[in-house]
Amino acid sequence: MTKRTRNVLFLTLLALFLVAAPLAVLYSLGWRFDWRTKKIIQPGIFYFKVWPRNVEIYLDDKLEKKTDFFFGSGLIENLPPKKYEVEIKKENFHAWRKNLEIKEREVTEVKNIVLIPTNPRFSPLSEDVENFFFSPDGKKIILKEKDENGWGLKLFELNKNLKSHLIKEEDISRLGADLIDLEFSPDSKRIILKVGTKEKLIFYLLELDKIPPALTALSFPELEAEEVYFNPKTAEKLFFSEKGKLFEFTLTDKNISPSLLENIIAILISRNNVYYLDNTGFIFRTDFSFSARDKLNSAPLHLKKETEYRIVASDFKITLKEDDVLYIFDENKKLLEKVSEPVNNLKFSPDSKKFVYFNDYEIWLLFTEKIIEPPRKESGEKIFLTRFSEKIDNVFWYTSHYLIFNVGDKIKVAEIDDRDKINIYDLIEFPTPEIFWSNKKLYVLSKQTIYVSEELIL
């Protein structure tokens, strides 16, 4: 090889190095050439986490990859910044669709996708059912059944698939009785029955863990109980209210304490605390010793006559319903702030970071904590989810990121991710359904038959 040839080869390699080295550095830093725009760009990434696993991810109608079998996640890299039409599909499930934007050098995450089955299986659980009540542990259902002799209560143990008799209407009164309310104890072993007869209002304690179940009439000498509550700390005692006062009742010796609280307008007995609104318009919090009482709101709520007040609380947030007006307690400001009206009901999410509230035709969300994961939300932020022309009957949390509810005869599931459109799916249809969501299964009461679905999520 001549000297001239060596020089030419050296200069050629040097030129290639001077061109390739910066390109390699730029490539390692994430820069790419976009042939569509003829520009150098820094691409972004999509990250998805989906149930069920092994689903197909499409971008702009092109199959990009499947999520992995073990974690249900999928990472798609080197994407030019723009909006993509994302579609996630699997056979026998509704497709999830959304337009999402990729930005330079950013990861667009969607980590809580749940695909909804297209034809879930439902099986009849029991017939001649007028109403049903779920235990807190989700393992028992009290069925109120009715025949020509009146109503009766049956216990359905879901783990054993076993139904057993509890009581008949005639066990309460041969002249007839109306079951007004039924309340489970926190441990799901006992229930309080609120029953109206022609003569008066009567409360009963029904102990489910005894063989046979033991029914005991609760009598309070010289006092007429208006409501009876379980004591979460001990099975030996109950609370009851009468004319705005709260008393404690010992089951063994029938002893009634002096009044523990007075001037009560509304009360909530939770696992760890007692919250109550008194006639001065203040909400108080106390423990079960009732020795120390914290006044929560610095300014009183103006109370209205002939108005129903109800306290609803999670471990971290307190709300108050004034008929159909909803307030939330702001712990920093020490004030009750109006959220919305009209509101039929509200339910806190399983992660307690938000709650759903709804009326006859609309569903809304309020975030009680700052959400860092996309879509990011500030504490106190409200979002409108959806509106229907037919009446919304009831709403439950399907997961912490999805809702299940019935509108007319249709049962629907909706996500709460409000980036682009909100995906809403028709799950199944029943005539005039009453629904309850528990332990990943949907229970539906329709035409006096209660049905149960297969497990709809893992």
N, C-alpha and C positions, 0 to 999 in steps of 0.2 A: 504494500500500500504506500503510495507516494505521500510526501509531506502535504501537498495540496489537498489530496483526498482526505487525509486525517483532519486537516483544518476545517474542510467543508463539513465532515461528519460531526466534529466537535461543535461547530457553530450551530448546526442543525439541532443536535441534541440539547444544546444550551437554550436555543429558542423554544424548543418544545417544553423544556423544564420551566422556563420563565412564563410560559402560557399555562401549563398544566398545574404548577404549584399553587398559584392564586385560585384557580378553579377548584382544586382539591380542598383548599382551606375554606373557600366559600361554601362548597358542598358540605363539608364537615360542620359548618356553622348553620346549615339548614337552608342555604340559598339554592333556588332552582330556577331554570329557565322555563317560562310559561309559553309554549308554542302558540297558544290561543291568542294571547295579548302581545306576544313578542317582547316580553319584558322579563327581567330577572326579579324573582319574588322569593319571599320566605314562606314556605307552605305551613299549613296547620295540621291538626290531628283530630280525628273523631275517636271517642272512647265510649263504648256501650256496655251496659251490663243488663242482661235480659233473663227473665224466666218465661218459659222453660229454656233449657240449654239447647245448643246446637241448632240455632235458628239462622235463617239467611238474611244478610244485610245487603240491601240494594241502595245505590246512590245514583240518582237520575236514571232509574230503570236498568241499571247495570249491576249484576251480582258482584259484590266486592269480596265477601268472605262469609264464613259461618262463625258463630260464636263457639268458644271452646266447650268441650263436653263437661269439664270439671267445675268451672266457675261461671260459665255463661257470659263471658266477657269477650269483647272484640275490639281490636285496635286497628285503625286504618290511618296510615301515615302518608306524608308527602302530598297533601291535598292543596291545590291552588285556592287562595282565599276567594270565596264567593258563597252564595246560598245554594244548598243542595236539597233536592227532594229525597228524603230518607224514607225507606220502606223496610220494615222488618216483618218477615213472614215465616210461618210454619204451618204445615198441614193440620187441619182441624182447629185452628185458632184464627181469630180475627187479626187482620194485619194492623200494625201500628205505623202511622204515617205522620210526618211532620216536616216542614221546611226549616232547616237549621243552617246557620251561617258559620263558615270557617273564617277565622281571622288569622293574620300573619303571626306565626310563632306562638299560637295559642292552642290549647286542647279544649275542644267542645265536648263536654261530658253529659251523658244521659245515663244515670246509674240505677234507675229504679223502674225500668220498663217491665210490665207484667202483661203478657198476652192473654186474652180472654178466650175461653173455649167457645166454639161455634155451636155445638150441640151437647151441652152437659147432660148427664144422666140424672134423672130424679126418680126416687122410689117412694111409694106411699108408706107412711110410718104408722098412722092411726086414723080411724074414721070416727064420725059423730063427734068431732071436736069443735067446741064453741070458742075456746080461747086457749092460749098456752103461755107458760111462764118459764124462763130459763134460769137455772141456778148460776151464781157467780163463777163457779169453777167450770161451767159449760158441760158438766157430765150428767145433769138431770134436767128433765122437763116435767113440770106439773101440767097435766092436761085437764082442762075443764070440759067434761063431756055431758051431753044432755040427752035424756030420753023421755018417755011418757011419765015417768015417776019423778022428774026433776033433774037437777044437775048433780054431778059427782066429780070428785077429783081423783085422778090416777097419777101414779108416779112412773115415768118412763126413764129407766137407767140406760143411757146410751152405750156405755161400755159393755153392758151385758145384753143389750137389745131385749130388755125385759120390762114389761108393763105390769104394775101391781095396783090393787085398789087402796085408796087412802080413806076417803070419807064420802058419805052421801049427804044430800041436802037435808034429809030427815034426821041425820045425826045432829044437826044444828037446831032444827025446829020442824015439827010435823005440820005446822001451819004455814010453812013456806019461809024462805030466807033468800036474800040477794047477796051474792058475793061481790062486794064493792071493790076490794083490793087484796092483793097477795104480795107479801114481801119476804124474800129469802134472807137468812142470816148470812154474815160474811163468810162463814165456813161451809155454807150450803147444806147444813145438817138440820136446820129448823126453818119453819115459815110462820109468819104471823098472818092470820086471816082477819080481814075487816068485813063484818057481816051485818047487814041490816035486816031486822025482822019487823013485824008489825008493831011490836012493843018498843024496841029501842035498838041502839047500835051496840054490837057486841064484838069483842076481840077474842081470838083463840090462838093458842100456841100449839102448833102441830110439829111433833118431833119425829123426823123421818128416819133417824138411825135406830129407833127402837122397834122391836118386833113383838106385836104389831105396832104400827105408828101410834103414838100417844097424842090424843086431842085433849087439851085443857082449856077451859073457859077462864079468861083473865078478868077477875073482878077487883075493883078498887073501891073499897068501902068509903062512902060519903063523897066520892069524886066520880065524875063522868068523863072518862078518857075520850079525847077527840082524835088522837093519834098515838100509836105505840111504836117504839123504835128498839132495835137490838142494841145492846151495849157491846161494841167491838172488843172490849178488853176482858170481859168475863161472861160466861154463859149463865151465870147464876142471877144476873140482874138484867132488867129491862128499863127503858125510859118511857114515860108517857107524858103527854101534854094535856092541860085542861085550863081553859080560859086564860091563855097567854102565859101559863106557868109550866115549868118543866120539873118533873118529879122522877125519882128513881124507885123502882119496885124490885124487891128481892123475892125470887120465886120460892125459895125454901120455906121462909117463915111469913111470907105475905106482908113484909114490912114495907111501909111507904115513907120515904125520906121527906124532910121539909123541902119546900120549893128550892130548886137549885138555880133557876133563872126565872125572871118575871118580865112582863110586858113584851112577850115575844110576838113578832109579826110573822117571821119565817125562820126556819131552823134547818141546818144540815149537820148530821152526825156522820163524820167521815171516819177513816181508820185511825187517825191520830189526833184529830181536833174536832171541836164543836164550833160551828159558825152560826151566828144568829143575827137577825135584824130586829131591833126593838122599836118601840113606838116613838122614839125620838129621831128615827131616821138614820141611826148609826149601825154599822155592822161590827160585831165583836167576834174575836177568836179566843177560845179558851181550851184547856186540856180537860181530861176527865176528872180532875180534882176540883174543877170549877173555882179554884182559889184565885188565880190571876186571869184577868180579862183584858185583852188588848183591843182598844178602839182603833179600827182600821182606817176609816175615812175621816178626814179632818173637817169636812163640811157635811152637814146632814142632808139626806135625801128627803125631798118634800113628798110625804106620804099622801096617797089618795084614798078616799073612802071607797068601800066596796070594790077593792082591787086585790087581785091575787098576787102575792110575792113568792118567788121561789129562788133559792140559792143553789147554784151549780158550781162545783169546784173540781179542779184537778189537784195534783200535788203542789203545783206552783201558781195557779191562777184561780181567781174567784170571779164569778159572774153572778148577776142578779137579773131575774126576769120580773118585770112589772106588767102583769097581763101579757101583752105581746110586744112590749118594749124591752130591749136587751141592753144591759149595762155591763161594763167590765171594770174591775178595780185596778187602777193604776197605782202600783206600790210606791213608785218614786214620787208621784204628785199627791198620794194619799187621797185620791178622789175617785168617785164612781163616774165613768165617762160613758155617755150613750154611744152604743154601737150601731143599732139599726132598729127599725120597726116597719111593718109588723114581722115578728119572728115567732114561728110555731115552736121550735125546739133547737137545741144545740148539742153537739157531742164532741168531746175532746178526742184527738187522734191517739193511737197507741203509743206514740213517742212523746205525747204531751206538749209538743211544740206548736200546736195550732188547734183550732177547732172549726168545725163546720156548723153553720147556722142556716136555717131555711124557713121559708114560708110556703104558702100553697103553690107558688109558681116559680120561685127563684131559689138558687143555692149559692151561698157565699162562703168564703174562708177568711179567717183572721189568724195571723201568725202571732204567737205569744212570745217567741224567741227569734233572735236573728238567725237566719239560715245562711250558712257559708257555701254549701254545695249548690251548684246550678240547679234550677233557676234561683238565684239569690233573692232573699227577702229580708226586710227590716222588721224588727219587733213592732207590733202594732199595725203592720200593713194589712190592708183588706183587698181581696180580689173577688170579682164577680165571676162565678164559674159558668152558670148556664141558666136558661129560662125555658119554661114549657107552657104550652097552652092548656094542657091537662093538669089536674091537681097532683102535686107530689104528696105521697102518703107518709113515707118514712125514709130515713137516710142512715146508713151505717158506714163505718170505715172498713173497707175491703182489705187494705193495707194502710200503712201510714202515708201512702202516696196515691191511693185510689179510693173511690167511694162506690157503694152499691145502694140502689134505691129503686122504688117503684113509682111509675107515673101511669096512672090508669091501670090497665091490665099488664103493662110491660114492665119487666124488671131490667134495669140498666146498670152498667158499670162505667164510671168516668174517671179519667186521670185528673190530677190537679196541676200538672205541668202546663203553665199558661204560655210557654213559648210557642208562637204560631197558634194554630187551632188546637182546641182541647179535644182529644179523642174520646168519644162516647159510643158505647156499644150496647146493642140489644142482646141481653143474655137469654131470656126465655119469657114466655107469656103464659099467665094464668088468669082465670076469671076472678075479679075482685080480690087480689092477693093481699095477705098480711105477711110480712117477711120478718125474719130474724137471722142475723149473721153471727155464727159462732164456730170457733175451732175449724176454720177453713171450709165450712159447709154452710149452705144456704137452706134455711127452713122456710117453707111456704105453707100457709093455711089458706085453702081455697075450697069453697063449697063444703065446709065441715070436714075436709080431709087434710091432714098435714103431710107434706112431702119433704123429703130430705135429698139434697144433691150429693153427688160424689165430692171428694175433696177437689176444690177448684184451684188451689194453689199449693205449693210446697212450703 
